[in-house]
Amino acid sequence: MSAGADSLKSILFALGANFLIALAKTAGAVFTGSSSMLAEAIHSYADCANQALLLWGLREGRRRPSRDHPLGFGKAIYFWSFIVALMLFSMGGLFSIYEGVHKLQATAPIENAWVAIGILVFGIAAESVSLWGCLREVNKDRGRQSLWRWFRSSRQSELLVVFAEDIAALGGLTLALAFIALAQTTGNPVWDAAGSICIGVLLVLVAVLVGIEVKALLIGQSVEGRVLERMREHLAAHDEVETVYNLLTQQMGRDVMVAVKAKMRPAPSAHALIEAINRVESSFRTAFPQVQWLFFEPDVAD
């Protein structure tokens, strides 16, 4: 995990953009009667609620450890990220599908379609700015990984959720624009209803992908493979360490717990051995500042 990625900045970027877009879409849905526009308005309001939950999760995750929670509350952000995935699935995806199916049964022509198109173009521009802001932070975290590889391996659930939401929002806006334009060109309002269904399917797909990734974090995951390998190399490079038998890690939100089992080189006394372990631990914490809990077990066999 990169300490340079600022999840808070990405969330605030997305919240501001989505709130403005939601207001514009609501006005457009009322003015035009478009079901695609209504689906998009509900989607944007759901996104605003989602970002508020992520902010709450970040705040809760910073609480100090307690007697009942000695490892802190860092995993709280995973819980709220999972709730966001559920909201995206239900409030966003399922509602959009329901609205589209309802309009298929009782289609009505779109009024003032050009107003809806103008609002959607504004929404695409605003959402593109939000995605740009998110990608700046994602690029700090992903290194040379592809975006898909980063999505599958990232341990920053809040950044992962904002990225997925921005992609879904931009895709939904593009679909809404395309289907409203089709409805306007052909004079057939069925295209507008079909657009709402397609938007819903897109949101459900994104929600399922996000849910799968966050579920793994909730159950418990190690640090990313690239970070784990650097940790092993760092320990093995110490003269005091002869062999690293085992290295276990647990991602706890922004923080990390590490347990090391290693064979130390012979020391003249127990005190000297303790000093050697302390030097290794101090160096390890400096190299990996996200490590908040470090347990080191010297042994002669695995």
C-alpha positions in Angstrom: 0.0 0.0 0.0 1.3 3.4 -0.9 1.2 6.1 1.8 1.0 8.7 -1.0 -2.5 7.9 -2.1 -5.0 10.3 -0.5 -8.4 8.5 -0.3 -10.0 11.4 1.5 -9.3 13.8 -1.4 -10.8 11.3 -3.9 -14.0 10.9 -1.8 -14.5 14.7 -1.4 -13.9 15.1 -5.2 -16.5 12.5 -5.9 -19.0 13.8 -3.3 -18.9 17.4 -4.7 -19.3 16.3 -8.3 -22.1 13.8 -7.6 -24.1 16.3 -5.6 -24.1 18.9 -8.4 -24.8 16.2 -10.9 -27.7 14.8 -8.8 -29.4 18.2 -8.6 -29.1 18.7 -12.4 -30.4 15.2 -13.1 -33.4 15.6 -10.8 -34.4 18.9 -12.5 -33.9 17.1 -15.9 -36.0 14.1 -14.9 -38.9 16.3 -13.7 -38.7 18.5 -16.7 -38.5 15.8 -19.4 -40.2 12.7 -17.9 -37.2 10.6 -18.9 -36.8 7.3 -17.1 -33.1 7.1 -18.0 -32.6 10.5 -16.4 -34.6 9.5 -13.3 -32.4 6.3 -13.0 -29.3 8.5 -13.3 -30.6 10.9 -10.6 -31.3 8.1 -8.1 -27.8 6.7 -9.0 -26.2 10.1 -8.2 -28.0 10.5 -4.9 -27.0 6.9 -3.9 -23.4 7.8 -4.7 -23.6 10.9 -2.5 -24.9 8.7 0.4 -22.1 6.2 -0.4 -19.4 8.8 -0.2 -20.8 10.0 3.1 -20.6 6.4 4.5 -17.0 6.2 3.3 -16.1 9.4 5.1 -17.7 8.0 8.3 -15.8 4.7 7.8 -12.5 6.7 7.5 -13.3 8.6 10.7 -14.3 5.5 12.6 -11.2 3.7 11.4 -9.0 6.3 13.1 -10.3 5.6 16.6 -7.6 4.5 19.0 -7.4 0.9 20.1 -9.4 0.0 23.2 -9.5 -2.9 25.6 -12.1 -4.7 23.5 -10.4 -3.8 20.2 -6.7 -4.0 20.9 -5.8 -4.0 17.2 -7.8 -0.8 16.6 -10.8 0.0 14.4 -9.0 0.1 11.0 -11.2 -2.6 9.5 -14.3 -0.4 10.0 -13.7 1.1 6.5 -14.1 -2.4 5.0 -17.5 -2.8 6.7 -18.7 0.6 5.3 -17.3 -0.2 1.9 -19.3 -3.4 1.8 -22.4 -1.4 2.8 -21.7 0.9 -0.1 -21.5 -2.0 -2.5 -24.9 -3.2 -1.2 -26.4 0.3 -1.7 -24.9 0.5 -5.2 -26.5 -2.9 -6.0 -30.0 -2.1 -4.5 -30.6 1.6 -4.6 -28.7 2.1 -7.9 -28.8 -1.1 -9.9 -32.1 -2.8 -9.0 -34.0 0.5 -8.9 -32.8 1.4 -12.4 -33.8 -2.0 -13.7 -37.2 -1.8 -12.1 -37.8 1.7 -13.5 -36.8 0.6 -17.0 -39.1 -2.5 -16.9 -42.0 -0.3 -15.6 -41.5 2.2 -18.4 -41.5 -0.6 -21.0 -45.0 -1.5 -19.9 -46.3 2.1 -19.9 -44.1 4.1 -22.3 -44.5 7.8 -22.6 -42.7 10.2 -25.0 -39.7 12.2 -23.6 -40.5 15.9 -23.4 -37.7 18.5 -24.0 -35.2 15.8 -24.7 -32.5 18.3 -25.6 -32.6 19.6 -22.0 -31.9 16.0 -20.8 -29.1 15.7 -23.3 -27.5 19.0 -22.1 -27.7 17.9 -18.5 -26.1 14.5 -19.3 -23.3 16.3 -21.2 -22.7 18.4 -18.1 -22.7 15.3 -16.0 -20.2 13.5 -18.2 -17.9 16.5 -17.9 -18.2 16.8 -14.1 -17.8 13.0 -13.6 -14.8 13.0 -15.8 -13.2 15.6 -13.5 -14.1 13.4 -10.5 -12.6 10.3 -12.2 -9.4 12.3 -13.1 -9.0 13.3 -9.4 -9.5 9.7 -8.3 -7.1 8.3 -10.9 -4.4 10.7 -9.7 -4.6 9.0 -6.3 -4.9 5.5 -7.7 -1.8 6.0 -9.8 0.2 6.8 -6.6 -0.9 3.5 -5.2 -0.8 1.1 -8.1 2.8 1.7 -9.4 3.3 -0.2 -12.6 0.2 -2.5 -12.2 -2.6 -2.3 -14.7 -5.8 -0.7 -13.4 -7.5 -4.1 -13.4 -4.6 -5.7 -11.5 -4.7 -2.9 -9.0 -8.4 -3.3 -8.5 -8.0 -7.0 -7.7 -5.1 -6.5 -5.4 -5.6 -3.1 -3.7 -6.1 -3.0 0.1 -7.5 0.5 0.1 -11.2 -0.3 -0.1 -12.4 3.3 0.0 -10.2 4.2 -2.9 -11.3 1.1 -4.8 -15.0 1.9 -4.2 -14.7 5.5 -5.3 -12.8 4.4 -8.5 -15.5 1.8 -9.3 -18.3 4.3 -8.6 -16.7 6.9 -10.9 -16.4 4.3 -13.7 -20.0 3.2 -13.2 -21.2 6.8 -13.1 -19.4 7.8 -16.3 -20.6 4.6 -18.0 -24.2 5.2 -16.8 -24.2 8.8 -18.1 -22.8 7.7 -21.4 -25.5 5.0 -21.7 -28.3 7.4 -20.7 -27.1 9.9 -23.3 -26.9 7.3 -26.1 -30.4 5.9 -25.3 -32.1 9.2 -24.9 -30.6 10.3 -28.3 -31.9 7.1 -29.8 -35.4 7.7 -28.4 -35.3 11.3 -29.7 -34.0 10.2 -33.2 -36.4 7.3 -33.7 -39.4 8.8 -31.8 -39.7 5.5 -29.9 -39.6 5.9 -26.0 -38.8 2.2 -25.6 -35.2 3.1 -26.1 -35.3 5.3 -23.0 -36.7 2.4 -20.9 -34.0 0.1 -22.4 -31.4 2.7 -21.3 -32.5 2.5 -17.7 -32.3 -1.3 -17.7 -28.8 -1.2 -19.2 -27.7 1.4 -16.6 -29.1 -0.9 -13.9 -27.2 -4.0 -15.2 -24.0 -2.0 -15.3 -24.4 -0.8 -11.7 -25.3 -4.4 -10.5 -22.1 -5.7 -12.2 -19.9 -3.0 -10.6 -21.5 -3.6 -7.2 -20.9 -7.4 -7.4 -17.2 -6.8 -8.4 -16.7 -4.3 -5.5 -18.5 -6.6 -3.1 -16.2 -9.5 -4.0 -13.1 -7.5 -3.4 -14.3 -5.9 -0.1 -15.5 -9.3 1.2 -12.0 -10.6 1.0 -10.7 -7.7 3.0 -13.4 -8.2 5.6 -12.5 -11.8 6.1 -8.8 -10.9 6.4 -6.1 -10.4 3.8 -2.4 -10.0 3.9 -0.6 -6.9 2.5 -0.3 -6.9 -1.3 2.1 -9.4 -2.7 4.6 -6.8 -3.9 4.7 -5.3 -0.4 5.1 -8.7 1.2 8.0 -9.5 -1.0 9.7 -6.3 -0.1 9.2 -7.1 3.6 10.9 -10.5 3.1 13.8 -9.0 1.3 14.2 -6.3 3.9 14.4 -8.9 6.8 16.8 -11.2 4.8 19.2 -8.3 4.1 19.9 -7.8 7.9 23.2 -9.3 9.1 21.4 -10.2 12.4 18.9 -12.5 10.6 20.1 -15.9 9.3 16.8 -17.3 8.0 13.3 -16.0 7.7 11.0 -19.0 8.4 7.7 -17.3 8.2 6.2 -13.8 7.7 2.5 -13.3 8.3 0.7 -10.0 7.7 -2.8 -8.7 8.2 -4.2 -5.6 6.6 -6.2 -3.6 9.1 -7.5 -0.7 7.1 -4.6 1.8 6.7 -2.5 -0.1 9.3 -0.8 -3.5 9.2 0.0 -6.2 11.7 3.1 -8.3 11.1 4.3 -11.5 12.7 7.9 -12.7 12.0 9.5 -16.1 12.8 13.2 -16.1 12.1 16.5 -17.7 13.0 18.9 -15.1 14.3 22.6 -15.3 14.0 24.4 -16.5 17.2 24.7 -13.8 19.8 27.0 -13.8 22.9 24.2 -13.3 25.3 20.4 -13.2 25.7 20.7 -9.4 26.1 22.7 -9.1 22.8 20.0 -11.2 21.0 17.3 -8.9 22.3 19.3 -5.8 21.1 19.7 -7.5 17.6 15.9 -8.1 17.4 15.2 -4.5 18.4 17.5 -3.2 15.7 15.7 -5.3 13.1 12.3 -4.2 14.3 13.3 -0.5 14.3 14.7 -0.8 10.8 11.5 -2.6 9.7 9.2 0.0 11.1 11.2 2.8 9.4 11.0 1.0 6.0 7.3 0.2 6.4 5.6 3.0 8.5 2.2 1.4 8.0 3.2 -1.4 10.3 1.5 -0.6 13.7 1.9 -4.1 15.3 5.1 -6.1 14.9 5.6 -9.5 16.7 9.1 -11.0 16.3 9.7 -14.7 17.3 13.3 -15.9 17.2 13.6 -19.7 16.7 15.9 -22.4 15.4 13.3 -24.3 13.3 10.0 -23.5 11.5 
